[in-house]
Amino acid sequence: MEYLCPLCNGLDQPEVRCRRCGEIMENCGAIQEYYDDYSPYLDMHVTRMIDGVSGDQCLHVFFCKGCNGIRSVAVNLVEY
Protein backbone atom coordinates (compact mmCIF):
# COMPACT_ATOMS: atom_id res chain seq x y z
CA MET A 1 0.00 0.00 0.00
CA GLU A 2 1.13 3.51 -0.75
CA TYR A 3 0.16 6.58 1.22
CA LEU A 4 0.24 10.27 0.39
CA CYS A 5 -0.44 13.55 2.12
CA PRO A 6 -3.70 15.12 0.95
CA LEU A 7 -2.34 18.65 1.56
CA CYS A 8 0.99 18.15 -0.23
CA ASN A 9 -0.93 16.75 -3.21
CA GLY A 10 -3.68 19.37 -3.31
CA LEU A 11 -6.49 16.94 -2.46
CA ASP A 12 -7.63 18.79 0.66
CA GLN A 13 -7.39 22.31 2.03
CA PRO A 14 -8.47 22.31 5.68
CA GLU A 15 -9.50 25.49 7.44
CA VAL A 16 -7.04 25.92 10.30
CA ARG A 17 -7.77 28.81 12.65
CA CYS A 18 -5.17 30.71 14.61
CA ARG A 19 -5.30 30.03 18.35
CA ARG A 20 -4.38 33.65 19.14
CA CYS A 21 -6.59 35.77 16.89
CA GLY A 22 -8.99 33.31 15.22
CA GLU A 23 -7.99 34.16 11.64
CA ILE A 24 -7.82 31.41 9.00
CA MET A 25 -4.19 30.37 8.63
CA GLU A 26 -2.30 29.81 5.37
CA ASN A 27 -0.77 26.39 4.65
CA CYS A 28 2.95 26.95 4.02
CA GLY A 29 3.79 23.33 3.21
CA ALA A 30 5.35 20.35 4.92
CA ILE A 31 7.89 21.09 7.65
CA GLN A 32 10.46 18.93 5.85
CA GLU A 33 10.76 21.66 3.23
CA TYR A 34 12.26 24.02 5.84
CA TYR A 35 15.07 21.88 7.29
CA ASP A 36 17.80 23.12 4.93
CA ASP A 37 18.43 24.21 1.33
CA TYR A 38 18.27 20.67 -0.06
CA SER A 39 15.49 19.13 2.06
CA PRO A 40 12.71 19.91 -0.48
CA TYR A 41 14.57 17.67 -2.94
CA LEU A 42 15.03 14.69 -0.60
CA ASP A 43 12.77 11.67 -0.65
CA MET A 44 9.76 12.28 1.61
CA HIS A 45 10.13 8.83 3.19
CA VAL A 46 13.52 9.90 4.55
CA THR A 47 12.57 13.34 5.82
CA ARG A 48 9.35 12.10 7.43
CA MET A 49 11.41 9.95 9.78
CA ILE A 50 12.77 13.06 11.52
CA ASP A 51 9.73 15.36 11.70
CA GLY A 52 8.58 14.04 15.10
CA VAL A 53 5.17 12.66 14.12
CA SER A 54 4.06 9.10 13.46
CA GLY A 55 4.84 7.49 10.10
CA ASP A 56 1.25 7.83 8.91
CA GLN A 57 1.22 11.63 9.26
CA CYS A 58 2.76 14.65 7.53
CA LEU A 59 3.59 17.74 9.61
CA HIS A 60 2.53 21.01 7.96
CA VAL A 61 3.37 24.59 8.88
CA PHE A 62 0.53 27.13 8.96
CA PHE A 63 1.02 30.91 9.11
CA CYS A 64 -1.41 33.56 10.36
CA LYS A 65 -1.33 36.84 8.45
CA GLY A 66 -3.39 38.50 11.18
CA CYS A 67 -0.90 38.14 14.05
CA ASN A 68 2.14 36.46 12.40
CA GLY A 69 1.52 33.29 14.40
CA ILE A 70 2.94 29.95 13.31
CA ARG A 71 1.42 26.56 14.02
CA SER A 72 2.37 23.00 13.10
CA VAL A 73 -0.44 20.58 12.29
CA ALA A 74 -0.10 16.81 11.83
CA VAL A 75 -2.08 15.63 8.80
CA ASN A 76 -3.09 11.99 8.37
CA LEU A 77 -1.85 10.34 5.20
CA VAL A 78 -4.42 8.68 2.93
CA GLU A 79 -4.12 5.45 0.98
CA TYR A 80 -4.06 5.60 -2.81
N, C-alpha and C positions, 0 to 999 in steps of 0.2 A: 504494500500500500504506500502511496505517496501522499504527502500532506503539503499544503501551501497556506500562506497567510492571506486572508481575504482583503486586508488593507494594502499590503504590498502589491497585490495583483489587481487592485481596483474593483473588487467584487462587493465591497461593503464600505460605507463611510459613516461610522457611528457618530452620534452627537455627544461629545464629551464636554461637560461644563466645568468651568474653573471653580475650584473650591473656595477661592478668595472673593471673586467678584460676580460669579455666576454667568459670565460670558461663555459663548460657545468657543471652544479651543480649536486651533488649526493642527491637523496631523502633519508633523514634520518628518515622518518616516521612521524606519526601524532604527533602534539605538546603535546597532552594529555599524551603521553608516557613519557614525561620529567618532569611532575609536581612533583612527589615524587616517592619513592621506590615502592609504591603499585598501582600507577595510571595505569600502563599497564594492571592490572588485574581487574580494575573496568569496569562496563558496559559503553560502548561508549555513550549511550544515556545520561548518567549522566555527563560524562566529557565533552561532546560537549556543554553543557549548559554554561560552563565557559571559553571557548576558545576565545570568542570575535567575532566570525563570526556568520552569520545567521544559522538557524537550518538545512538548506539544503546544508551546506558546511562542509568540513573537512579541518582543517588548518594543513599543512605539513611544516616541516622544511627541507630546502635544504642547503647543505654545498658545498663551492667551495674549491677544493684542490689547485687551483692555487694561491689564495690570502687569504685563510682562512676566506672568507666572509660567512655570514649566512643570509638566507632570508626565510621568511614565505610566503607561497602561499596558498590561499584559493582554494580548489578543490570542484567543484559541485558534489553532490551525484547523483547517477543514480538509477532509479527504477528497481527493479528485481521482 
